[in-house]
Amino acid sequence: MPACYAYARNTATFKTDKQFAAIKAVSLPLGIVTYTMHTENEIGGEDILLALIDQLRANDTLLIADIFILSPRPSRLLALLCEVVGKGVRVVAASLAGEINLPLLRSYTVHFVEMEEKLLAAEAKLIERERLHRIEMDTYASEYEAHLLKLLQKHGVNLLTLVRPANALEGDAPKNPAQGRELREMREKLGLTGEQAGALCQPVIGKSQVSRIESEGSGAAHYENLKYALVTAEVLARYDQTRRAKAIEKAIVRPAQIVEDFAKSRIAS
């Protein structure tokens, strides 16, 4: 026995409640009292429609509010209608106040299909141009960044400080245990405890934070703070060692120099 179905698709300009009313208005004059309603709630979707088309059989009737409810694209619209009508199904559109004449509809929409094909070709061309433009911009950005880094390094700018300020919060950078081990080795070489190393920082940080920095590296807060303090301490320690070495050398050489000076003075007299 032939069945009657109705299909509605939610669109931005044609809400389903208005489609329901239009379908009801066109069905009554045709003597259609009952029909099974199928609604596509997802905008742009057609899963419900395709399932309904599979269900349709010869001599069935499909009610729609407007032909473009099936698809806004002319080519897709014609393809769907050809499939449905090819099954021997009668398609009734409320906007046409009756059954769809497929040959007549095809003659009207064929020009729109050609326009659609040209539009799709132009869109594809535009997408390709945008893709190439993005590649060019990415290449330019990479080259410019490399050039900028070289200029900064040439002028002695501390890039680490620029990337991660000394007062950065935890979690601002990924963990880097290798950097932490480097600071721990530097601290131990200086003979400093964690508490002593933290006291050298400005602002002062606690022993637990020093331990965390030595575990996580630049991933922990105040990494740059501790690094600067230890590097400064290392430089001062080297300077102090050099000064001590010179003082010791001077103390060792001085007695011999005194004897030599005394001998010269005696000869001169």
Buried (B, 14 or more C-beta within 10 A) or exposed (E): EEBBBBBBBBBEEBEBEEBBEBBBEBBEEBEBEEBEEBEBEEEEEBEBBEEBBEEBEEEBBBBBBBBBBBBEBBBBBBBBBEBBBEBEBBBBBBBBEEEBEBEEBBEEBEEBBEEBEEEEEEEEEEEEEEEEEEEEEEEEEEEEEEEEEEEEEEEEEEEBEEEBEBEBEEEBBEBBEEBBEBBBEBBEEBEBEBEBBBBBBEEEBBBEBBBBBBBBBBBBBBBBBBBBBBEEBBEEBEEEEEEEEEEEEEEEEEEEEEEEEEEEEEEEE
